[in-house]
């Protein structure tokens, strides 16, 4: 009846109340005949009589019930066919996918929230890109409350540029009430989250709309070791960071920028790697050029290579 036209519904109701309707009335709603809701009056051919609703309903339900029986029969056949394999599978441990592709921010966040809820002892995170805005950090505090209450150890790496953000400092101060520590480095790898050293999340695309959930023990352990090495080199956010004294008027961050310039990185890429905006990055480049007496970008690369300032970054 869901597909019966409105005129057809009205005329069928009228026919049921009066016992019949004329053919001319029924002509205004052809759907009545399509649904076989009327049949000719044997005594008076110009009149049509309505089929009882129970009979009409039975006619409409018969093919549906037949299809349901066929579907149930097919489901039973499929169950019987797969039963031997289910018995074999039950003897083994549930399969765990080593790598799962997560598409879309909603699915990525849901997977991270599930890993956070299941975490029992340790969370390691790398958060490149400089300072976070206040709204982001406020949300982070809410999500981290259960981590503090459950006594989970959490270590987070930011970039040095986060030290200029009062909101980030306030976040670190608040999180200090739990087993949470924040350190900073000048350069970081891409975003990384590791839970209990059993599952890790990394971005799979620059726009961060696709991520990988990693559960292969070898992969996760390797990423955890990378994190530990970065952590050893990082400086605690809530402590005064020791700065290398300028060499020839070039600061430590400017030496890093100089190295990236020589490696062929453009301004935008350098800014992204160091967690600063492009304008700040270009201001540092201008200071490097002034200190070395460079008159062009092409000359700047040559002067950097000849100046020896990059020797400061080489391991001893």
N, C-alpha and C positions, 0 to 999 in steps of 0.2 A: 504493500500500500504506500510505501515511501515514495514510489515513482508515479502514483496516481495523480493526475492533474487536479487543480483546485475545483474546477467546474465539475469534474467527474465525482469528486468526493461529495459535493453538494447534491448532485442528481441521484447518486446511489443512496444517500441518506433519505432523500425524498421518496425514492422508489420503495425503500424498505418500509417507510411509514404508511404510504398509500397502497402498496402492494403491486403497483405497476406504473410505468410512464410511457408516453407515446414515442414512436420512432423519431418523430421530428424533434422532440426534446433531447433524446439521446444523441442525435446528430451533432449537437453543440459540444459534445465531449466524446470524441472517438476512443479515448483511453478506456472507456467503460467496456467497449467490445474487445479491445486489445487484452484487457484483463479478464475477459469472459465473465463479467459480473452480471450480465443480462442475457436472457434467452427469450425467444419469441413465445408469445401467448398462443397456444394451439387453437383456441377458440376464436380469438380476435387478432389476426395477423398484424394489425396496425399498432398493437400494444406490445410492450416488452415487460417481462417479469424479472425481478432481481433474484440472483442466486443467494441463498442464505449465507450470512457472514462465516458461519462455521465451515460450510462446504467450500467457500471461496478461500478461506485461510488454509484448509487442508490441501487444496490444489496447489497453492503457492508454496507450502512447506514440503511437499513430497520430494521435489528435486533437491531441495537443500538437505533434507534428511538422507537422501540417497548419496549425496556428495560427502556428507559427514561420515557415513558408514564406510565409504570407499577410502577416505582419508585415515580413518581409524585402522582399517585393514592394512593400509600401506605403512602406518606407524608401527604396527605390530610386526610386520615383515622386516622393517628396518631394524627394529630392536632385536629380533631374533638373529638377524644377519651379523650384527655387531657384538652380540653377547660374548662369543668366544674371545674377541679381542679385548673386551672390557675386563675379562678375567685375567688375561695376561698383563694388562696395564696396571691392575690393582696390586700386582706383586711388586711393582717397582715404586720408587719415590716419585712424587709429582714432578713433571718436567719444569725446569726453570729456564726461561729464555735468557741467554747470555747478553743479548742486546735487543732492546725494545725501542722502536721509533715512536716518539710522542709528538703528535701534530696539534698545534693550537695551544694558546696560553692556558685555556681552561683545563685541558687534559694534562698539561705539564704541571700546573699548580696542584691539581688533584693528586697526581702521583707523588709530588714532593710532600704534600700534607700527609698522605698515607705513610710515607717513609718516616716522617717526623713522629707521627703517632706510634709507629711500631719501634722506633729507636729506643734502645735500652741504656746505652752508655756514652756514646761519643758522636759528635757532629763536627765535621771539618768543612769550612766554606771559604772560597776565594771570590771576592766581590770587586772586580776591577771597575774603573770608570770614575774615580774621584768621589766627591762628597755626595750623599743622598739628600733629597729634599726632606723637609720636616714631615710631610704626610707619609712618605715611604717609611721613615724611621718610626713614626708613631704606630703604623701597622705592624712593623717588625717587632716592636715591644709587646704588642698584644699577642702575636703568634709565639713569641719566645717565653711568655709567662709560664706555660706548662713545662718548658725545658728547664727553667729555673726550679720550679716546684718539684720536678722529678729527679733533680740532682744530676742531670746529664752534663758531661763536660762538652764545652763548645769552644772551638778556636776559629776565629775569623781573620782573614787577611784583607785589608784595604790598601789603597795606594796612598803615598805621602800627601797628595793633595787633599785627602780627607781631613788632615790635621787643621785645615783652615776653616772647617765647618763646626760651629758651636753646637749644632744639632747632633752631629756625629759624636762629638765629645760627650754631650749629655747622654746619648744612647749608651756609649761605652761605660759611663759612670753608673748608669742604672743597671746595666747587665752585670756589673762587677759584684752585685749582691749574690749572684749564683756562681757556678763554676764556668764562667765565661770570660774569655780573654780576647782582646783585639790587638793586632799588630799591623804595621804598615811597611810597604816596600815601594821603591820608586817605580819599578816595572813588575807587572804580574802576568801570569798566563790568563787564558780566558776563564769565564765563570765556571766554578766547580763546586759541587756539594757531595759530601761522602757521609753516609750514615752507618755507624758500627763497623766500618770497613768491609761491608758486605754488599752495599748498593751505592752507586755513584750516578750523578746527573751532570751532563755536559751539553752545551749548545751544539747544534748540528748545522746552524745557519747564522749568518751575521745578524739578521733581524730578530733572532731568538724566538721565532715562531715554531721552530722544530728543535726538539732536544732528544738526546739518547739516554735511556735508562740502562746502566751497565750492571750486570750481576756476575760476570765472569770473575772468579776469584783472582786470577792473575792480573787482569786489567785493573780491578779495583785496588789491589795491593800496590801496583805500580803507581797509580795516581796518588795513593796515600803517601808513598815515599817521596814523590815530587812535592807534595804539600809539606811534608816534614822538612825537606831541604830548604824550601822557601821560608818556612817558619823560623828556622835557625838563623837566617840572614835578616829577618825582619826586626823592626824596633817596636816596643810596646807603645800603643797609641797614647796612653795616659802618662807617659814619661817623656822628659825632654829628649829629643832626638839629637844625637851627635852629628853635626854637619862637618863635612870635609872643608878645610879652609880653601878659599878661592886660589887658583893657580893662574897667575898672569891675568887676573881680573875675571877668570871663568869659574863659575860655581860648579858644584857637583851635578846639579840637574842640567846645567848648560853643557857639561861634558857629555852627559847621556844623550842630550839632543844632538850634539855635534856628531857623536858616534852613529846615531840613527840617520843623520843627514848623509854621512859618508857611505852608509850602507844602501843609500838610494831611496829612503822612505820620504814620502811627501808630507807636507805640514799636517794635513788632516790625520794621517796614519800615526804620526808621532804624537800628536795631541791625544788621540784615542788610547795609545799604548801607555801614556804617562798620566792619564786621567785628568787632563786639563782641557780648557777650551782652546780653540784654534788661535784666538787673539792673543792669549797669554803665551802660547807656543811661539808665535811669530815675534812677540816682544823679546823673548829670550834669544831667538835667532838674530834679531837686530843687534842685541848686545854682544853676541859672539862676533858678528861681523865688524862691529865697531872696535872691539878689543883686538881683533887680528888685522884691522886695517883693510878689510875686504870691500871692494867696490862693486861686486856683482855676485850673483848666486853661484855661478860656475867657478869663479875665483875663490869663493868661500870654501868649497870642498877641497880644493888644492891646498889652501892655507891651513885648514884644519889638519890635513894629513901631514903637512910639513912642520906644524907647530910643536908636535909632541904632546899636546894636551891629552890625547887619548891614551897615552902610556899610563896615565893615572888610574885607568880602569882595568888594566891588565892584572891578572892574579900574580902575586909574588910567590 
